[in-house]
């Protein structure tokens, strides 16, 4: 797309933001809303609109090449991400559930489920491209030094003997000779049959004209049937019943061409950014050389004029403002109407205070007592009114930390970019005029510091000349001494903090710690998996089922959204992570094969995060004893914070919080139980580190400490019919299969109810081997072929699924599952 297209997309997004400000920043404080359903509808609409804005802004930031526009876009993009998370948090607090259903709202807004898919900003990886590449090379070097892993060594150790190898070669050679002999015999038999038929036929007796008519008839029928079949296939592709076949042509596919254009634009971004950074330096230096002397002289004249005016007004020279207060800049600062009003109020209050003192001296005590009583009564009434306003029931939106940033960037867009004429700037290079405006302010502030030093000396000389007999020097010395003492106290406090956070590896570099963790297998390379590869459809009947008092299971699309909101967006953006409601830990719970590890890898891939594996099996026998465990946790947290974003992973996390570990278990799963809360306490808002746990049986754990450790819990259910239908088609096509009319995907989807994504992938891999793929043109796939491998796999039985669906309401259940799954489900009583 062109520059103008992305500019228009940005304009549309800013227009939507402007419309939302009417609701988000009202002129009058809104009254508390008492209807919970109305509140949810408002929040859900706000949530959907912010997703649409985020999708537009992400496309613009990824493809706009103008460096100054990108800075404004980055600010509003981060602000929109943060505001989206705040609205989601409000919905969770209101509904007591992580999962929400918008099918009725989507229908009203004429939107599709794809329109509310959370976009992952591409700048998470593109702007850290060099860092990620260097880290990958370092990891590769360390692994190359280590040599093959123990598993690979075990495989190599299991070599077959010479007799077994000879026997295997003999079997294959005999099979080859047998196939060859059978082929020769078949050719001989066919030749004999042809000779017999030729002898029986003799000379041809059919009339030539009749023969020609028959040939024409057969040929025309064949041609017409081929045309009809092709037209039918085109129609089925057009209505979406059959996937389109890949047409091999010399021309590039439109999708490939679009991807190439996007890549080219990113290269142009980098080139324009380099030119912009150079221009910042050259333009600033030019302003300093050309305009600097004039600016300096003007400032000195203004300050000298101020000296003279103060002396004429008060009879003495003023005190020069300190650097901490802003120096001479505070003297010439343009004040807003609000600041002027505040100053006027302060003066009035001071005037009233002086009158009060005069009243005390004159001895009018009786009048004062009466007035005091009246004012006291008024104060009490005022307090009562405030309490009533605070106690008024209803819901109010919490104060946002991201709306000021969005408002600031919106104002910047409106004042600078909305109506700016860029007809000359076709290549979208930097704007030198805007750079001059910004750099002139910087140069002025730098020159002001120099001028302040000179004028302080000049002022002190003037004062010394006029007030030689006054001993003001001693007072200044005392003040400066007090300040120094205060600084000393602060440094002492810092020293105390340093003692608490003792660095056990102060003498070691981060690179050496990184290498040790890789060698011990704690820091593991993560396979590349994208969140879009986690296939699953939207729940189209969520609201409808709730209306008939049924709590729907979350869909895989909902799971994908939650992983993006709680895992990817905060880890990818420093601004969002520092200001959002902090999520330090995340639990992915669900039966086997639903893709928990795949989602973990997707978080790592999308954010470029390091993966620290603290699973009990992985750290068994490593860093033994209490001191060893302390060192391990210290190393992991130190490297994770230094090389953020990072993910600390614990597989089968319920074993850490189980009451009694199995007798034969040598992995010591409860080893980290006491230390995990301390580790989470050490994660500050500026640390982009996330603890991620996975669990097949969360109800086996001791629930109170388990739920305290993992702040956000995402239930991953087995796929529903819609998700399985999409998954079958996707996996078969991905593994080299061809979907034709012979393959009844609908029936296959129906009979695989109870099987998870992992089971389906396993079955497809088993069937679509190299030999079967070569036979596809002659022998199309059928649904029956997949039944045999699926029959060997145990599905998710009803009892196992019911364990994840235990009602969460304490009003009618006291089972151990209730407390845990209150994060996922609500009974009808609670919901109402």
N, C-alpha and C positions, 0 to 999 in steps of 0.2 A: 504494500500500500504506500501511497505518497505521503509527503510531509503534511499536506493539507488535511488528509484523512485523519491522521493521528491528532492534529491540532483540533479538528472538529470533535473527535472523541473526547479529548480533554475538556473542551468547552461544554459538552453534554454532561460530563461528570461534575463539573463545577456548577452547572445550572441545577443539577439534582441536589448537590450539597447546599446551595442557596435556598432551595425549597425546604430542605430538612431543618435549616436553622430556625425557621418559624416555629417548629415543634421543639427543637433541641434548646434554643436560647430564646425563650419567650420574653416579651417586654415586662409582663407581670408574673409574679410567682404563681404557678398553677396550684389549684386545690388538690388535696389528696383524693385519689381515685379508689372507690370502695368496691367496685365490681371487679373480681379477679379475672373473669373472662375478657372484659374490655381491656384490662391491663395487658393480658397476654396477646390479644389481637394487635394492640398498638406496638408492643415490643417486637412481635413477629414481623409486622410490616416494616418496622425500622430495621430489623436484622436483614431482611431480604433486600431492602434498598441499599444498605451498606455493602452487601455482597455484590450487587450490580455495579456500584460505584468502584469497588475494589477491583473488579474484573476489568473495567475500562481503564482505570489508572495504571494497573499492572501492565496492560498492553502498551499504554502510552510510554511509561517509564522504560520499558524494554526496548522500544523502537524509535523513540524521539532522539535525534542526534544533537540537538542544540544543548550545549553544556549548562547554560544558565537556566533554561527551562527545566532541565533534569533535576536541578537542586530544589526548585519549588515543588516539582512533582514528588521528589523523594520525601519531603516533609509531609505533604498531604497523604502520600501513600502509607507511610508509617503511622500517621495519625488515624487514618481510616481503619487500618488493621487493629490498632489498639482499641478504637471505639467499638469495632465489631466484637472484640473479645469482652469488652465491658457490657455490651447489650446481651451477649450470650450468658454472661455471669448473672445478670439480672433475671434472665429467663429461668436459669437453673435454680436460683434462690426462690423464685416465685412458685415454680412447679415441683420442686424437690425431685427433679429428674434431669439426667443428662440428655435425654432424647426428646425431641419435639417434632411435631407433625404439622406441615404447612400446606397440605394438599388443597384445603378449601381456600386458603389465601392465594395460592398460586393460580387457582382457577379464576378467582376474582380479578387478579392482576394480569390474566392472560399470559402466564409464564409457564415454562416447562421445567422439569427437575434439573435439566442441564444448566439452566440459567442461575441456579443457586449453588452450583458446584464451587467449592472454595478454591480460588486460584493460588498456586504457589509462586510467589515472585521469583523470577529467574535471576535476579541480582544476588540472591543468596549464594549462588555458585559462581556466576560470571565475575563478580567483583572480588572474589577470593581465588580466582583461577590460578594465579602464580603460587600462592600459599599451598593450595591443595596439591598442585603438581610437585612442589618441593617435598611435601610430606609423603606423597606416594613414592617418590624416588628413595627417600630415606628409609621408608618401610621395606621397600624392595631390597635395598642393600643389606639391611639387618637380617631379613629372611634368607637372603643368599648366603650370608656368612654362616647362619645356623645350619644350612644344608636341609635335606629332606626331613620331614617330620617323622615322629615315631610311628604314626599310622602307615605312612608310605614305606617305612623300613620293615614293618610287619608284613606288608603285602609282598615286598621284594624277597623277604626271608622264606615265604611259602613257595619255593620253586619246585617244579615237578622233577621226578627222577628221570634217568636216561631211558629206562624200560617203558615208563609211562609216555614219554615223548615219542618213542618208536611206535608204540601201539596206536597212539593218536594219528600219526602220519599214515600208518597202514590202513586205518579205518577210512580216512579221507581219500586215500589213493584208490582203494577198492570201490568206494562209492563213486568216484569219478569215472573209473573204467566201466562200472555197471551202467551209469547214465549214458555213456558214449555208445556202449553195445546196444542198449535199448533204442537209442536214436537211429542207429544203422538198421536194425531189424524193422522199425516202424517205416522207414523210407522204402525198404525192399517190399514190404507188404503193400504199401500204397501204389508202388509201381506195378505190381502184379494185378491189382484191382483195376487200374487204368487200362491195362492191356486187355483184360477180359471184357470190359465195357466197350472198348473200341471194336473188338471182334464181333460182339453181339449187334451193334448198331448197323454196320455195313454202310452202303452209300446213302447220302441224304435224299429224302423223298418229299420234303416240304417245299411248297411254291415260294419262289424268291420274294414276290410282292407281299404274301402273307407273313413271311419271316420278317420283312422290313417293318410291317405294321406292328407286329408283336414287340420288336425291339424298341420302336418309337413309344409304344404304350408303356413299356416297363421303364424306359428312361424318363419320360415326362412325369410319370408317377413318382419316381425317385426324386426328381428335381423339385416337384411341388411339395412333397413331404419334407424335404430339407428346408425349403423356404418357410413353410408353416412352422416347423420346429424352431427355426431361428427367430421368427417373429414372436412365438410364444415365450421363448427364453428372454427376449428383450422386454416383453411386457412384464414378466415376473420380476426381472431386475428393476424395472421402473417403479413397480408398486412395492418393492422392498421385500418380496417373498423369497428371493434367491440372491445370494451375494454376487456382486459384479466380478467378472473374470478379469484378471490383469492382462491388459493388451500391451504386448511388446512392440514398441514403435521407436523410430529414431528420435522423435520429439520427446523432450523431457516431460515427465508427469507434472501436472499443475502443483501438486503437493510438494514435490521435490524442488520445483522452481521457487515456490513460496518460502521454503526452508532456507534455500540458498540466499534469497533476498534478505531474510531476517539476519542471517549470519553476516552478510555484507554490511548491513546497517550497524551491527554491533562493532565491526571493524572501524567503520566511519566514526562511531561514538568515541572509540579510544583515540583516534587521530585528532578529533576535535577537542577532546579533553586535554591532550598534550599541548596543543596550540593555546588553549585557554589558560593553562597553568603558566606557560611562558609569557602570555600577554599580561597576566596579573603582576609578574615581576617587572617587566619592561615599562608598563604604564605607570606603576607606582613610583619607579625610579625617575621617570620623566617628570611626573608631577612634583616630586621632591626637589628636582633640580630647577625646574622652570618656575613653579608657583611657591616653592618653599620659602625663599627669602621674603617675598611680599607677605605671606601668611604670618611669618615670625614678626615682622615689623608692625603689622596691624595689631597683632595680639599685645605686643609690648606697649603700643600707644593706648590701647583700650584699658590695660591694667594701670598704667600711669595716671590716666584720666580718673580712674576709680580711686586711686590713692588721694588725688587732689580733692575730689568731691567729698570723700569721707573726712578728710582733715578740715575742710571748710565747714562741714555740717557738725562735727563733734569736737573739733579742736585738737584731735590727735589722729595718728595714722592707724588704720585697722589692722587686725590680725590676719595673716595670710591663711587661706583654707588649706587643711592638710591633704596629703596625697590620698589618704583613705577616704576622705569625703569627696574627692574628685578634683581637687586643686582649683585652679581659676575657672575651670569649665562650669562650676556650679554658679559662678557669678553671672554668666551670660546665657544660662540655660533658659530656653523658652518654656514657660509654665503653661500647663493646660488649665482650662476653667475649673476643673475639679481641685487641682492643687491650690489655685488662688482662693477658692472657697474655704478650703481647709485652713489656709493661713489666716483668713479673716475670722474664722471661728476661734482659732487659737488666741488671736488678739482680743476678741470679745471676752473670752474666758479669763484671760489675764486681767482685763479691765474690771471684770466682776470681782476677781480675787482681791484686787487693790481696794475696791469699795468695801468689801467685807472686812478687811483689816482696819480700814478707817472706822467702820461701824463699831468694831470691838473697842477701839480706843475711846470713842465717844461714850460708850457704856450703854447702848440701847439693847439691853439683854431681853427684856420682856417681849418686844416686837419680834425679835429673832426667834424666840422659843415658839411663838405662835406659828410663824412661817415654817419653822422646822417641822412642827407636827403636821401641818397641812401637806408639806412636801413628802413627809414620810408616808401619809395615807395614800397620796397619789402614787408613790413608789410601790406600795403594797398592791394597789389595784393594777398597776402596770405589770407586776410580776404574775398576778393571777391571770391576766389576759394572755401573757406569754405562755404560761403553763397550759392554758386551755388550747391555745393554737398548737402547741407541741403534742398534746394528748389527743388531738383530733384524729380519729382512726382513718386508715386508708393507706394507699401506696404512693410513694414519691420516688422519682428517679434519683439515684445517688449522683453525687458530683463527679464530673468526668475530668480525668487528667489529660485527655487527648483533644478535647474540643477547642481549647485555646490554640493549640498548634494547627488544627484544621482551619480555624478562623483566621489565623495569621497568614497562612499560605493562601487562603481564599482571597483575603484582602490584597495580598501581593499580586495574585493573578488578575484581579479586577483592576488594580491601579496601573499595572505595568504591561501585562501580556494580552489582555482581552481585546483591546482596540489598537494594538501596536501594528504599525505598517511594516511588514517584512517582505514586501514585493522585491526589494533589491537583494535581500539575503536568501537567495535560492538554495545555497548549499548548507544553510543553517549553521553558520559559524558563530562564534561568540560576538556579542554586541559590545563594542569598545566604549560607547557612551555610558552604559550602565556600569562598566568596570571603573570608569573615571569617577563617577558619582560615589561609589563605595570606597575607592582607594583615596579619594580626596579627604574623606572623613578620617581614615586611618592615618594619613600623613599629618593632618591637623592635630590628632590626639598625640602622635609621637612628638611633633614640634612643641606642643603645649607642655609636655613634660620638661623639655629643655628650657622653655621660656619660664616655667614656674621656678626652676632652680635659680635662674638668673635674677628673677624679680624678687625672690625671697631674700637673696643677698642684698639687692638694691634697697628693699624695704628695711632690712635690719640696719643697713648703713644710715638710712634716713632717720630711723628711730634713735640710733646712737648719737647722731648729730644733734637731734632736738632734745632728747631726754637723757643726757649724760648722767644726771644726778639720781635718776630713779633706778632702784635695784630689782629690775625684772628678770635679770639673768638667773638669779638664784631660784626663783619660782619655776622658771622653765626647766632648770636642772632637776628640781624635785619631781616635776611631772614626768620627765623622761625616765627618771629612776623608777617611778611606780610602774610605768609601762613595761620596763624591762623585767620587773618582778613578775608581772602577769605572764609574760612570755615564758619565763622560767617555770611557772606552775603548769602551763600547757605542755611544755616539753616533758615535765615529770609525769603527767598523765599518759602521754604517748609511750613513755618508757614502761609504765605498768602494763599497758595493753600488750606491748611486745613480749613481756614475760609470760603472759597467759598463752599466746599463740606461739609456742616454741617450735622452731623449724628443725626437724630431725635430720634433714638433708641439706643444711645450709652450705656445706662445702662441696656440693655436687651440682652439676649443670642440669638443665631440663633435658638436654639431648641424652645425657647418660641415664637419667631416670626413664626416659622414653624407651631407650634401647633395652634396659633391663626388663621393663614391663612386657615388651614384645617378645623377648627371649623366654620369659616365664609363661607366655600364652595368655596373659591378662589383657593386654591391648591387642585386639585381633583385627585383621583386615576384614572389611565388610563388603559382601557382594553388592553389585549395583542393582538396586531394585527401586523403581519409581512408584509413587502412590497411585498413579493412573493405571498401573498394571494390576492393582487390586480390584478385580472385576466384581460388580454388584449393582443391582438395580434399586430404584427408589420405592418406598412403601406408599402406594397410591391410595390406601384405604385406612391410614392411621387415624384420622379424625373421625371417619365414619364408624370405625370399630369402637372408639371411645364413646361415641354417642349412644351406642347400644350396650354400654356397660361392659365392654371387653377391652382389656389392655393389650395392645398389639406388641409383638416382638419387634425389636429394632431391626431395620434393614441394613444390608452391607453398605449402602450409600451413606446412611447415618454414621456408621462406624468410621468410614473414610473421612467424613466431615470432622468428627471429633478428634481424630488423629491429627488432622491438619490444624485444627484450632488450638489444641492443648500441647501438641508435640512440635509441629514444624514452624508455625508462625512465630511463637515466642523465641525459639532457639535461633531462628534466622535473623531476627532484627534485635539489635542491642537496645534501641529506643523503646520498642514494644515491651521487651523483657523487663526493663527497669521500672516501667510505669504501670504495667498491667497488674491485676490481682495475681500474685505469684503462685505458680504451680511448680512445686519442687519434685513431685513424684507422680507416676502414672502406672496403673495396673491394667494389663490386657488379659481379660479372663474369658475363657470359652472352652468348649470341648476340643478334642484333638483334631487337627487337620483344618482348622478354620482360618489359618494364616496369621497367627500371632507373631511369629518370627519374621514373616514377610513384612508386616507393618513396622516392626522394629527396624528392619533394614531400610525400609522406605524413609523413615525419619532420618536415619544416618545419611542416606544418599541425597535427599532433598536439601539438607542443611549443610552437608559436608562435615558432619560431626565425627569425632573419634568414638570408638566403641570399646568400653572397658567391661570385660566379662567377669563378673564376680559370682557366677553360678557355683553352687557347692561342689559339683563334680569337677569344675575347672580349677578351683583353688585348693582342692584336696591335696594334702602333702606339701603345699607350698607355703613358705613363711610360717613355720610351726610356732606354737606357743603364743602367749598373750603379747609379748613384745614384737613378735613377727607379724601378728595381725595388725597391731598398731602401726607398724612400719608400712605394711601393705596399704592400709586405708590412707595413711598420710601421703604416700607416693601417688596413689590414684587421684586423690582430691587435688593435690598440688599440680600434677600434670594436666588434669582435666580443666582446672581453672586457668592455667597458663595458655593452654592450646584449645580454648573454647571456640565453638560450641562442642560439648562432649555429652555422651550418654553412658551412664553406669547401668549395666544390664544384669538382672538376676533372674535366671530361668527357674521354673518350678518354685516360685517364691513362697508358696504356702508351706513348704517344708521348713523354711526358716522360722516360722511361727507355730509349728506343730507342737502339741503338748509333750509328746514323747516320741523321740526319733526311733525308727525301727532298729532292732537289735543288731542285725547284720550290716547296717549301713555304715561304711567306713568314711563317707564323705563329710561327716559332721555338719549337717545342714543348719543347725542352730548356732553356728559359729558367729554369724554376723548380727544376731538378734539384738544384742545390747548396743552395738555400735551404730546401727543404721539411723536411729533418731538423732544421735550426735552429729553424724555426717550431714543429715538434712538441715540441722540447725546452722551448720557452717556455710550453707548455700545462701549467699546474699543476692539481692535483686540484680546487681551488676554481673553476677556469675551465671553465664548461660550453660548450666549443667543440669541435666534431668536424670532422675532415677526411674528406670523403666523395669517393671516386673511382668512376667508372664505366668499364668496359672491355669491348669486343667481342672483343679478341684479346690477352689478358694474356700469352700465350706469345711475343708479338713483343718484349716488353720484356726488358731486362737484369735477370734474375730476382733476383739477390742484393740489390741496393739497393731493388728494387721491393717485395719481400716485407718488407724491414726497415722501409720507410716505412709500409706498410699493415699494421697489427697484426692486424686481423680481415678475413678474405676470405670473402665469401658467394657461392657459385655459384648462379646462377639458371638452371635448366634449362628447356627447352621444356615446355609442359604435357603431362601424360599424359592418358589417355582420360577418367578421372574428372573432371579439371579442365576439359578441353575441353567435356565434356557440360554441366557447370554453366555454363561461360562462354558457350556458344552460347545457352542458354535465357535467361541474365541479359541479355546484350547485345541480343538480339532484342526482349525485353520492354522494356528501357530505351529503345531507339530508336523505340518506338511500334508494334512488331510484335505480332501475336497468334499464339500457338502453338496450333495445332489438330491434329486427327488427320491432316490432309493433309501436315503437315511432319514428316518422319522425322528427328528430331534425332539418334537413335542412328547411323543411316547417315552423316549429315553429320559426326558426331564421328569416325567411323571413317576416312572418306576424307580428313580434314584432319590426319592424323598427320604431323607434320613442320612444321606451321604454328604460329606463335606467337600470343600474345594480340593483338599489334598487327595481325597479318594478318587475324585474325578480325574485329576491330573495323572495319578498313578495308573488308572485304567487306560487312559488315552496313550500314555507312554508305552504300555505293555502291548497294545494292539498295533500302533503305528510305528513298527520297526522299519528298517531300510527295505527289507524284502516286500513288506505289505505296501509301502509307498510306491514302489516300482510297479505293483500290480493294479494301482488305482485306475488307470485309464481303461483297462479291460474288465476289472472287477471292482465296482464302486463299493463304498462302505455301507454297511447296514447296521441297524440298531442292535440286532441280535449278537453281533460280534463282541459288544462291550459288556454283555450280561455275564459272560464267563469270568473275566477278571474281577468284576464287581462282586460276584458271588464268593470270592475268596477273602473279601474284606468285610470286617464287622462294621455295620453302620452305627450311627449314634442312636441307641435305643431310647424308647420313651422314658424309662426310669432315669436315665442320665440327663435327658433334656429337662425333665420335671424338676430335677435338683437345682437347675438354674432358674426355674420359673416359680419358686416358692413365694407366696405373697409376702409383702413387706409390712403389712399392717399389724401392729402389736395388738389391735383390738380383737383379732380373731385367730392369732397364731402365736405360739411361744417357742417355735423351733429355733435351732441354732442358725438356720439359714436366714431368718427374718431380718436380723440386724444388718447382715452384710448386703442383702439385695434390696434394702431400702433405697439404695442409690439408683436402682434401675426401674423398679415397678412400684405402683401404688394400687391399693385396693379401691373399690368403688366408694367406700365410706370416706377414705382419706382424700380421694380425688374431689369429692363433692365439697 
